[in-house]
Amino acid sequence: MRFGDIAESFGSSDEVILDCASKRAGFPQLAAIRRDFYKDVRIYPDISRALVRELREIGQALGCQSRCAELATFFERAAESGATVYCVSD
């Protein structure tokens, strides 16, 4: 995932976050990322803002606040700058 010169990724170890989010209510944006994981997706600022909230909540629920906070910071920076995040699958 990238916006401007800033990049981040959901690694294979992060798939548990996406899997759990897709099985629980209240995480529609994370579930969408899981569903479209191998597609070239664009994430607009309003979706980035929603992802910040969802990542913080799922991080607490799963006990992986550190990694979710890193991802949330990436999306927060994108939202604050009004940037679209471009995702490219492997």
C-alpha positions as CSV (number, residue, x, y, z in Angstrom):
1,M,0.0,0.0,0.0
2,R,1.3,3.4,-0.8
3,F,0.5,7.1,-0.8
4,G,3.1,9.6,-1.9
5,D,6.5,8.3,-0.7
6,I,5.0,6.4,2.3
7,A,4.4,2.7,2.1
8,E,3.0,0.0,4.4
9,S,1.8,-3.5,3.8
10,F,-0.4,-6.2,5.3
11,G,2.1,-9.1,5.6
12,S,1.3,-12.8,5.9
13,S,1.5,-12.5,9.7
14,D,-1.2,-9.8,9.5
15,E,-3.7,-12.0,7.8
16,V,-5.1,-13.1,11.2
17,I,-6.2,-9.5,11.8
18,L,-8.1,-9.4,8.5
19,D,-9.5,-12.9,9.0
20,C,-10.8,-12.1,12.5
21,A,-12.2,-8.8,11.4
22,S,-14.0,-10.4,8.5
23,K,-15.7,-12.8,10.9
24,R,-16.9,-10.2,13.4
25,A,-19.5,-7.4,13.1
26,G,-18.3,-3.9,13.2
27,F,-15.3,-4.1,10.9
28,P,-16.6,-3.6,7.4
29,Q,-13.6,-1.8,6.0
30,L,-11.1,-4.5,7.2
31,A,-13.5,-7.2,5.9
32,A,-13.5,-5.4,2.5
33,I,-9.6,-5.4,2.5
34,R,-9.7,-9.1,3.3
35,R,-12.2,-9.8,0.5
36,D,-10.3,-7.8,-2.0
37,F,-6.8,-8.7,-0.7
38,Y,-5.4,-9.7,-4.1
39,K,-7.0,-6.9,-6.2
40,D,-5.5,-3.5,-6.9
41,V,-7.6,-1.4,-4.5
42,R,-7.8,2.3,-3.9
43,I,-8.6,3.5,-0.4
44,Y,-10.0,7.0,-0.2
45,P,-9.6,9.3,2.8
46,D,-13.0,8.5,4.3
47,I,-12.2,4.8,4.2
48,S,-8.8,5.4,5.7
49,R,-10.5,7.3,8.6
50,A,-12.8,4.3,9.2
51,L,-9.8,1.9,9.0
52,V,-8.1,3.8,11.8
53,R,-11.0,3.2,14.1
54,E,-11.4,-0.4,13.1
55,L,-7.7,-1.2,13.5
56,R,-7.6,0.3,17.0
57,E,-10.7,-1.7,18.0
58,I,-9.5,-5.0,16.5
59,G,-6.1,-4.5,18.0
60,Q,-7.5,-4.3,21.5
61,A,-9.8,-7.3,20.9
62,L,-6.9,-9.5,19.6
63,G,-4.1,-8.2,21.8
64,C,-2.0,-7.0,18.9
65,Q,-2.2,-3.3,19.5
66,S,1.3,-2.6,18.4
67,R,1.0,-3.9,14.9
68,C,-2.5,-2.5,14.5
69,A,-1.3,0.9,15.7
70,E,1.4,0.9,13.0
71,L,-1.2,0.2,10.4
72,A,-3.6,2.8,11.9
73,T,-0.9,5.4,11.8
74,F,-0.3,4.8,8.1
75,F,-4.1,5.2,7.4
76,E,-4.4,8.2,9.7
77,R,-1.5,10.0,7.9
78,A,-3.2,9.2,4.5
79,A,-6.6,10.5,5.7
80,E,-5.1,13.7,7.3
81,S,-3.3,14.5,4.0
82,G,-6.4,13.8,1.9
83,A,-4.4,11.1,0.0
84,T,-5.7,8.1,-1.7
85,V,-3.9,4.8,-0.8
86,Y,-3.1,2.6,-3.7
87,C,-2.8,-1.1,-3.1
88,V,-1.0,-3.4,-5.4
89,S,-1.2,-7.1,-5.0
90,D,1.7,-9.5,-5.1
